[in-house]
Amino acid sequence: MSPAIKELLLHVASWPKEDQEELADVVRDIEARRTGVYSATADELRALDEADRSGIASEQDVETAFRSFRRR
């Protein structure tokens, strides 16, 4: 790990929870780009469930999304 990242991570613990979550989102995006695997957050999974229940997305659309999140 680079010294700059180590230094930044020392500060992250003192950040407000909202800022820490924002950083986690950015890191997840970078990890997904590097690995080709995206891990959905609990909020995203809840949104998919809601889309399925409301009829916004078809059952097949929702299942396809869930399947892509489960790949590892």
C-alpha positions as CSV (number, residue, x, y, z in Angstrom):
1,M,0.0,0.0,0.0
2,S,1.3,3.4,-0.8
3,P,2.3,5.8,2.0
4,A,-0.2,8.3,0.7
5,I,-3.1,5.8,1.0
6,K,-1.9,4.7,4.5
7,E,-1.9,8.3,5.6
8,L,-5.4,9.0,4.2
9,L,-6.8,5.9,5.8
10,L,-5.6,7.1,9.2
11,H,-7.9,10.2,8.7
12,V,-10.9,8.2,7.5
13,A,-11.7,6.9,10.9
14,S,-12.4,10.4,12.2
15,W,-14.7,11.2,9.2
16,P,-18.5,11.3,9.6
17,K,-20.3,8.1,8.7
18,E,-21.8,9.6,5.6
19,D,-18.3,10.5,4.2
20,Q,-17.0,7.0,5.1
21,E,-19.9,5.5,3.1
22,E,-19.2,7.8,0.2
23,L,-15.6,6.6,0.2
24,A,-16.7,3.0,0.4
25,D,-18.9,3.6,-2.7
26,V,-16.0,5.0,-4.7
27,V,-13.8,2.1,-3.6
28,R,-16.5,-0.5,-4.6
29,D,-16.7,1.2,-8.1
30,I,-12.9,0.9,-8.5
31,E,-12.8,-2.7,-7.3
32,A,-15.6,-3.6,-9.8
33,R,-13.8,-1.9,-12.6
34,R,-10.6,-3.8,-11.8
35,T,-12.1,-7.2,-11.2
36,G,-15.1,-7.1,-13.5
37,V,-17.2,-8.1,-10.4
38,Y,-19.7,-5.7,-8.8
39,S,-21.0,-6.4,-5.3
40,A,-24.4,-4.7,-4.8
41,T,-25.0,-2.8,-1.7
42,A,-27.9,-3.6,0.6
43,D,-29.6,-0.5,-0.6
44,E,-29.2,-1.6,-4.2
45,L,-30.6,-5.0,-3.5
46,R,-33.6,-3.4,-1.7
47,A,-34.2,-1.2,-4.7
48,L,-34.2,-4.3,-7.0
49,D,-36.7,-6.0,-4.7
50,E,-38.9,-2.9,-4.8
51,A,-38.7,-2.7,-8.6
52,D,-39.7,-6.3,-8.7
53,R,-42.7,-5.8,-6.4
54,S,-43.8,-2.6,-8.1
55,G,-43.6,-4.0,-11.6
56,I,-41.1,-1.3,-12.8
57,A,-38.8,-4.1,-13.8
58,S,-39.8,-7.5,-15.2
59,E,-39.1,-10.6,-13.1
60,Q,-36.5,-11.6,-15.7
61,D,-34.8,-8.2,-15.4
62,V,-34.6,-8.5,-11.6
63,E,-33.3,-12.0,-11.7
64,T,-30.6,-11.1,-14.3
65,A,-29.5,-8.3,-12.0
66,F,-29.4,-10.5,-8.9
67,R,-27.5,-13.2,-10.9
68,S,-24.8,-10.6,-11.9
69,F,-24.4,-9.6,-8.3
70,R,-23.9,-13.2,-7.2
71,R,-21.1,-14.0,-9.5
72,R,-17.7,-14.4,-7.8
